[in-house]
Amino acid sequence: EVQLVESGGGLVQLGGSLRLSCVASGFTFNDYAMGWFRQAPGREREFVAAITWKDGNTHYLDSIKSRFTITRDNTKNTMFLQMNSLKPEDTGIYYCGGLRTPAPDFGLKLSTAYDYWGQGTQVTVSS
């Protein structure tokens, strides 16, 4: 059974930090690109960051590029999102996804391209 389990969300003040984790099981983690998306109330799911399976190249939403860092540890089937200098507009449910793609960078920013999803973890940033 495929599982993606996010953790690390919570309530934080403006300017604070959180580190999200996503633990994968049930598929060959090394063969999958991994991504983080978020969804605020009343809005569509939005791409945040992704990391390729082949060489660990990273991609970011422009508005978070200087504040968030995505990494992965293939030995532990785990992906991380370090979030610094958090703002109220970062509030939302953060989902991790897994994507099997023949080209390392293909489809990373498209939620519809992803094969697997976790249940999400809530991030709330207060002002």
Contacts in CASP RR format, 6 or more apart in sequence:
PFRMAT RR
TARGET T0000
AUTHOR 0000-0000-0000
METHOD contacts of the structure
MODEL  1
EVQLVESGGGLVQLGGSLRLSCVASGFTFNDYAMGWFRQAPGREREFVAA
ITWKDGNTHYLDSIKSRFTITRDNTKNTMFLQMNSLKPEDTGIYYCGGLR
TPAPDFGLKLSTAYDYWGQGTQVTVSS
1 25 0 8 1.000
1 26 0 8 1.000
2 25 0 8 1.000
2 26 0 8 1.000
2 27 0 8 1.000
2 116 0 8 1.000
3 23 0 8 1.000
3 24 0 8 1.000
3 25 0 8 1.000
3 26 0 8 1.000
3 118 0 8 1.000
4 22 0 8 1.000
4 23 0 8 1.000
4 24 0 8 1.000
4 96 0 8 1.000
4 97 0 8 1.000
4 98 0 8 1.000
4 116 0 8 1.000
4 117 0 8 1.000
4 118 0 8 1.000
5 22 0 8 1.000
5 23 0 8 1.000
5 118 0 8 1.000
5 119 0 8 1.000
6 20 0 8 1.000
6 21 0 8 1.000
6 22 0 8 1.000
6 94 0 8 1.000
6 95 0 8 1.000
6 96 0 8 1.000
6 118 0 8 1.000
6 119 0 8 1.000
6 120 0 8 1.000
6 121 0 8 1.000
7 20 0 8 1.000
7 21 0 8 1.000
7 23 0 8 1.000
7 121 0 8 1.000
8 18 0 8 1.000
8 19 0 8 1.000
8 20 0 8 1.000
8 21 0 8 1.000
8 121 0 8 1.000
9 18 0 8 1.000
9 20 0 8 1.000
9 94 0 8 1.000
9 121 0 8 1.000
9 122 0 8 1.000
9 123 0 8 1.000
10 18 0 8 1.000
10 121 0 8 1.000
10 122 0 8 1.000
10 123 0 8 1.000
10 124 0 8 1.000
11 124 0 8 1.000
11 126 0 8 1.000
12 18 0 8 1.000
12 86 0 8 1.000
12 123 0 8 1.000
12 124 0 8 1.000
12 125 0 8 1.000
12 126 0 8 1.000
13 125 0 8 1.000
13 126 0 8 1.000
13 127 0 8 1.000
14 86 0 8 1.000
14 87 0 8 1.000
14 88 0 8 1.000
14 125 0 8 1.000
14 126 0 8 1.000
14 127 0 8 1.000
15 84 0 8 1.000
15 85 0 8 1.000
15 86 0 8 1.000
15 87 0 8 1.000
15 125 0 8 1.000
16 84 0 8 1.000
16 85 0 8 1.000
16 86 0 8 1.000
16 125 0 8 1.000
17 82 0 8 1.000
17 83 0 8 1.000
17 84 0 8 1.000
17 85 0 8 1.000
17 86 0 8 1.000
18 83 0 8 1.000
18 86 0 8 1.000
18 123 0 8 1.000
19 80 0 8 1.000
19 81 0 8 1.000
19 82 0 8 1.000
19 83 0 8 1.000
20 36 0 8 1.000
20 80 0 8 1.000
20 81 0 8 1.000
20 83 0 8 1.000
20 94 0 8 1.000
20 96 0 8 1.000
20 121 0 8 1.000
20 123 0 8 1.000
21 78 0 8 1.000
21 79 0 8 1.000
21 80 0 8 1.000
22 34 0 8 1.000
22 36 0 8 1.000
22 78 0 8 1.000
22 79 0 8 1.000
22 80 0 8 1.000
22 81 0 8 1.000
22 96 0 8 1.000
22 97 0 8 1.000
22 118 0 8 1.000
23 76 0 8 1.000
23 77 0 8 1.000
23 78 0 8 1.000
24 32 0 8 1.000
24 34 0 8 1.000
24 77 0 8 1.000
24 78 0 8 1.000
24 79 0 8 1.000
24 98 0 8 1.000
24 116 0 8 1.000
25 77 0 8 1.000
27 116 0 8 1.000
29 74 0 8 1.000
29 77 0 8 1.000
30 53 0 8 1.000
30 74 0 8 1.000
31 53 0 8 1.000
31 100 0 8 1.000
32 53 0 8 1.000
32 98 0 8 1.000
32 99 0 8 1.000
32 100 0 8 1.000
32 115 0 8 1.000
32 116 0 8 1.000
33 50 0 8 1.000
33 51 0 8 1.000
33 52 0 8 1.000
33 53 0 8 1.000
33 98 0 8 1.000
33 99 0 8 1.000
33 100 0 8 1.000
33 101 0 8 1.000
33 104 0 8 1.000
33 108 0 8 1.000
34 50 0 8 1.000
34 51 0 8 1.000
34 53 0 8 1.000
34 70 0 8 1.000
34 72 0 8 1.000
34 79 0 8 1.000
34 96 0 8 1.000
34 97 0 8 1.000
34 98 0 8 1.000
34 99 0 8 1.000
35 47 0 8 1.000
35 48 0 8 1.000
35 49 0 8 1.000
35 50 0 8 1.000
35 51 0 8 1.000
35 70 0 8 1.000
35 79 0 8 1.000
35 96 0 8 1.000
35 97 0 8 1.000
35 98 0 8 1.000
35 99 0 8 1.000
35 108 0 8 1.000
35 114 0 8 1.000
36 48 0 8 1.000
36 49 0 8 1.000
36 50 0 8 1.000
36 70 0 8 1.000
36 79 0 8 1.000
36 81 0 8 1.000
36 94 0 8 1.000
36 95 0 8 1.000
36 96 0 8 1.000
36 97 0 8 1.000
37 45 0 8 1.000
37 46 0 8 1.000
37 47 0 8 1.000
37 48 0 8 1.000
37 94 0 8 1.000
37 95 0 8 1.000
37 96 0 8 1.000
37 97 0 8 1.000
37 111 0 8 1.000
38 45 0 8 1.000
38 46 0 8 1.000
38 48 0 8 1.000
38 90 0 8 1.000
38 92 0 8 1.000
38 93 0 8 1.000
38 94 0 8 1.000
38 95 0 8 1.000
38 123 0 8 1.000
39 45 0 8 1.000
39 46 0 8 1.000
39 92 0 8 1.000
39 93 0 8 1.000
39 95 0 8 1.000
40 46 0 8 1.000
40 89 0 8 1.000
40 91 0 8 1.000
40 92 0 8 1.000
41 92 0 8 1.000
45 95 0 8 1.000
45 111 0 8 1.000
46 61 0 8 1.000
47 61 0 8 1.000
47 108 0 8 1.000
47 109 0 8 1.000
47 110 0 8 1.000
47 111 0 8 1.000
48 60 0 8 1.000
48 61 0 8 1.000
48 64 0 8 1.000
48 68 0 8 1.000
48 81 0 8 1.000
48 94 0 8 1.000
49 58 0 8 1.000
49 59 0 8 1.000
49 60 0 8 1.000
49 61 0 8 1.000
49 64 0 8 1.000
49 68 0 8 1.000
49 70 0 8 1.000
49 81 0 8 1.000
50 58 0 8 1.000
50 59 0 8 1.000
50 70 0 8 1.000
50 99 0 8 1.000
50 108 0 8 1.000
50 109 0 8 1.000
51 57 0 8 1.000
51 58 0 8 1.000
51 59 0 8 1.000
51 70 0 8 1.000
51 71 0 8 1.000
51 72 0 8 1.000
51 79 0 8 1.000
52 58 0 8 1.000
52 104 0 8 1.000
52 105 0 8 1.000
52 108 0 8 1.000
53 101 0 8 1.000
53 104 0 8 1.000
54 104 0 8 1.000
55 104 0 8 1.000
56 72 0 8 1.000
57 104 0 8 1.000
57 105 0 8 1.000
58 69 0 8 1.000
58 70 0 8 1.000
59 105 0 8 1.000
59 108 0 8 1.000
59 109 0 8 1.000
60 68 0 8 1.000
60 70 0 8 1.000
64 83 0 8 1.000
64 90 0 8 1.000
67 83 0 8 1.000
67 84 0 8 1.000
67 85 0 8 1.000
67 86 0 8 1.000
68 81 0 8 1.000
68 82 0 8 1.000
68 83 0 8 1.000
68 84 0 8 1.000
69 81 0 8 1.000
69 82 0 8 1.000
70 79 0 8 1.000
70 80 0 8 1.000
70 81 0 8 1.000
70 82 0 8 1.000
71 79 0 8 1.000
71 80 0 8 1.000
71 82 0 8 1.000
72 78 0 8 1.000
72 79 0 8 1.000
72 80 0 8 1.000
73 79 0 8 1.000
73 80 0 8 1.000
79 96 0 8 1.000
81 94 0 8 1.000
83 90 0 8 1.000
83 123 0 8 1.000
86 123 0 8 1.000
86 125 0 8 1.000
87 125 0 8 1.000
88 125 0 8 1.000
88 126 0 8 1.000
88 127 0 8 1.000
89 125 0 8 1.000
90 123 0 8 1.000
90 125 0 8 1.000
91 123 0 8 1.000
91 124 0 8 1.000
91 125 0 8 1.000
92 122 0 8 1.000
92 123 0 8 1.000
92 124 0 8 1.000
93 120 0 8 1.000
93 121 0 8 1.000
93 122 0 8 1.000
93 123 0 8 1.000
94 120 0 8 1.000
94 121 0 8 1.000
94 122 0 8 1.000
94 123 0 8 1.000
95 117 0 8 1.000
95 118 0 8 1.000
95 119 0 8 1.000
95 120 0 8 1.000
96 117 0 8 1.000
96 118 0 8 1.000
96 120 0 8 1.000
97 114 0 8 1.000
97 115 0 8 1.000
97 116 0 8 1.000
97 117 0 8 1.000
97 118 0 8 1.000
98 114 0 8 1.000
98 115 0 8 1.000
98 116 0 8 1.000
98 117 0 8 1.000
99 107 0 8 1.000
99 108 0 8 1.000
99 113 0 8 1.000
99 114 0 8 1.000
99 115 0 8 1.000
100 115 0 8 1.000
101 107 0 8 1.000
101 108 0 8 1.000
101 113 0 8 1.000
106 113 0 8 1.000
107 113 0 8 1.000
END
